[in-house]
Amino acid sequence: MLNKNNKLMNSRSNTLIVLAALVVICMVSRLLFMGKYLEGWDSVDFALGLHDYNIAYYQPHFPGYPV
């Protein structure tokens, strides 16, 4: 019985180690390939909203535009 419980704990710890490694790989890859400048109007509006908050100029704009 003890041997079966030990195998179960090893399996869970191996799963946690693999998941943690995948999370670290994902975060590192996102940081390596992060954009260096603004890509669209949404990014520009958000950056302007951080610098100068003004509702009249939609800075920052509300999420999602009506179609």
N, C-alpha and C positions, 0 to 999 in steps of 0.2 A: 504494500500500500504506500509506503514511504517513497519507494522508487518511482511509482506512478505520479505522485504529487510533485516530486523533484523534476520529472520530465515536463510536467505542465508548467511549472515555474520557469524552467529554462526556455520553454517555447514562448511564454509571454515576454520574458526579458529579451529574447532574440527579436520578437516582433516589435517591441518598443525601440530597440536599437536601430532596426531597419527603418522604422518610421521617422525616428529622429534624424538619421542620416539623410533620408529623402527630403525632409524639411530644410536641413542645412544646405543641401545641394541646390534646392529650389531658390532659397534666399540668396545664395552666393551668385547663382546664374542671373537672377533679376538685378542684382547690384552691378554685375559686370556689364550688362547690356542695357543699362538705364539710359534714357535719352538725355542728351546734353542741352537741348534747346526745345522751345515750345513747338508743338506739332500742329496745332489747330486752334480755331477760335475759342474753343472751350478752355484750353490751357491759357490762352492769352487773357481771356476774361477773368479767369480765376487769379492769375498773377496780378492783374490790375486791381482786382478786388482786395488782394492782400496788401497792396501798396496804398490804395485810395478807396476806401469803402464808400460807395455812393449808390443808393437805390435808383436814383433817376437815370443813371447811366448803366444800370444792370451790372454793377460790379460788387460783389460777384453775382453772376446770373443765377437764376433759380434752376434747379436740376430738371432737365428735359424741357424742350420747347414744344408748344402745341403744334400739331401738324395741320 
